[in-house]
Amino acid sequence: MPTPVGPVPPDPDDPDTWDWGEFAGERNRRKPLWQLVLVGIVVMGLVLLLVVNVL
């Protein structure tokens, strides 16, 4: 099918043209504070259990 003369309009399904936001590269690396606190509590609980079982 022949294309019209001039630039082709952008394809809306092309991920390169989507607006990914300002922090697109950091989206998967940034964790909310409550998740970090929860992981810290679980780790400290496991360390406490280990220390109690060893003594």
Buried (B, 14 or more C-beta within 10 A) or exposed (E): EEEEEEEEEEEEEEEEEEEEEEEEEEEEEEEEEEEEEEEEEEEEEEEEEEEEEEE
